[in-house]
Amino acid sequence: MSVLAAVDLGATSGRVILGHVAPDRIDLEVVHRFGNHPVRTPDGLHWDVLALYREILDGLRTAGRSHAVDGVAVDSWAVDYGLLRGDHLVSAPFHYRDERTVAGVEKVHALVDPAELYRRNGLQHLPFTTVFQLAVDDLVATADAWLLVPDLLTWWLNGSRWAEATNASTTGLVDVHRRTWDRDLLDRVGLGSLPLPDLVEPGTRLGGLRPEVAELVGIRPAVTTVGSHDTASAVVGVPMDAGSAAYVSCGTWGLVGVELERPVVTEQARLAGFTNEGGVDGRIRFLHNVMGLWVLSETIRTWERESGTDVDLGELLAAAEAVTATVPVFDVDDPRFLPPGDMPARIAEVCAEQGVPAPTTRAEFARSILESLAEAFARTVRSAAELSGVDVSVVHVVGGGSRNALLCQLTADRLGLPVLAGPEEATALGNVLVQARTLGALSGDLESLRARIGAAWTPRRFDPRPTREATR
């Protein structure tokens, strides 16, 4: 049996998870959990990557106390990066929710029309895409290298510098058709001198840990590349038939889409806000970024900050399910919901603009948020099917949102299709499966890897109810 460590970093937390892989089974064991706490300094909001790296080392050390670990790979969120000068980190990476990128959007769009950008990079317009960040980053000129967050952390572990292709595809700097850096685009937006790491595909062996790191953590695993964009790994971990299924990878964000062999860069897809991100084995993740559970999490944080007491999520969701009053459905993708802050006040503001009463109780706020998310998921699945030509007959919900039974049921109700929930740890599963194949513990294409998940995990099924309580 192979033991493989998946370092899985999300926007609010991280984990080191061991995958125990044999030809006939796969089991996951969480050996270390930790928070991810951004830090606001006078120049903006930053990721505390040094704290994250320390936690990764602690997790690997914990794993090594009881297991001989054969491999390790890192996945995380996309778009954010660290600048390097020699071996030194120039500054802590900015957080994608930092407000500085608005000027970058204006600068880039003045040089390259948004429609042309889409035809070249295939990406949904998001103001924090890497190309917009780099365009206004004054420190770029002082650096001789830059690495996306999972690549930076892997460099600290392993010592090699590269850009893993699935995550690089989210930067806006990669040609979506050729999966190579778009050097002409870089020149046109004033980034022609940007030092570019070599692109590598998921499933590349990088060697081992740095000797000093191996000594520190007490293990000597192989280091490999997986889909280092966490959604790329999560999509590997969806036990689906790509020809008839859509997926919702639901956590802080809700990534809703289908898997394709080729990108869709039509004007209709651009106007609908769909992105074409690189997947494992050359696949395309044709998806739309929905705000996800961020709105609910920030709402809860607001209540806890104001009251000084913790909110029990289970009790809140039970109360939300029991709500019988009509609650408003609002656009969760409204840009006002992007930065941290007082979400209940922002929801009330949006409701006032719509001319509808705002929720008045915590349960009503939670129900309103979940109804709105379910509507956004359903609308996006329909659009993905129409734009891609995939005949969607079932929707898989994976990630933390798969635990939210009310959200899954409301999505099934609003879509009129069955929803299959789980596995929750799809990202770690995808990470481990690609590691296992790279190191020879498993073989086969994505479909055969997914079949192993289907044999090991039974999803929870939510069928649409004849009378949709969701449309109150």
Secondary structure as GFF3:
##gff-version 3
##sequence-region A 1 472
A	DSSP	beta_strand	2	9	.	.	.	ID=ss1
A	DSSP	beta_strand	13	22	.	.	.	ID=ss2
A	DSSP	beta_strand	25	35	.	.	.	ID=ss3
A	DSSP	beta_strand	39	41	.	.	.	ID=ss4
A	DSSP	beta_strand	44	46	.	.	.	ID=ss5
A	DSSP	alpha_helix	49	66	.	.	.	ID=ss6
A	DSSP	beta_strand	71	75	.	.	.	ID=ss7
A	DSSP	beta_strand	81	85	.	.	.	ID=ss8
A	DSSP	beta_strand	88	89	.	.	.	ID=ss9
A	DSSP	three_ten_helix	99	101	.	.	.	ID=ss10
A	DSSP	alpha_helix	102	111	.	.	.	ID=ss11
A	DSSP	alpha_helix	114	121	.	.	.	ID=ss12
A	DSSP	alpha_helix	130	135	.	.	.	ID=ss13
A	DSSP	three_ten_helix	138	142	.	.	.	ID=ss14
A	DSSP	beta_strand	145	148	.	.	.	ID=ss15
A	DSSP	alpha_helix	149	158	.	.	.	ID=ss16
A	DSSP	beta_strand	163	164	.	.	.	ID=ss17
A	DSSP	alpha_helix	165	168	.	.	.	ID=ss18
A	DSSP	beta_strand	174	175	.	.	.	ID=ss19
A	DSSP	beta_strand	180	181	.	.	.	ID=ss20
A	DSSP	alpha_helix	183	188	.	.	.	ID=ss21
A	DSSP	beta_strand	199	200	.	.	.	ID=ss22
A	DSSP	beta_strand	205	208	.	.	.	ID=ss23
A	DSSP	alpha_helix	211	217	.	.	.	ID=ss24
A	DSSP	beta_strand	222	224	.	.	.	ID=ss25
A	DSSP	alpha_helix	230	236	.	.	.	ID=ss26
A	DSSP	beta_strand	245	250	.	.	.	ID=ss27
A	DSSP	beta_strand	254	260	.	.	.	ID=ss28
A	DSSP	alpha_helix	267	271	.	.	.	ID=ss29
A	DSSP	beta_strand	275	278	.	.	.	ID=ss30
A	DSSP	three_ten_helix	280	282	.	.	.	ID=ss31
A	DSSP	beta_strand	284	290	.	.	.	ID=ss32
A	DSSP	alpha_helix	294	307	.	.	.	ID=ss33
A	DSSP	alpha_helix	313	321	.	.	.	ID=ss34
A	DSSP	three_ten_helix	335	337	.	.	.	ID=ss35
A	DSSP	alpha_helix	343	354	.	.	.	ID=ss36
A	DSSP	alpha_helix	362	388	.	.	.	ID=ss37
A	DSSP	beta_strand	394	398	.	.	.	ID=ss38
A	DSSP	three_ten_helix	400	403	.	.	.	ID=ss39
A	DSSP	alpha_helix	405	415	.	.	.	ID=ss40
A	DSSP	beta_strand	419	421	.	.	.	ID=ss41
A	DSSP	alpha_helix	426	438	.	.	.	ID=ss42
A	DSSP	alpha_helix	446	456	.	.	.	ID=ss43
A	DSSP	beta_strand	460	462	.	.	.	ID=ss44
###
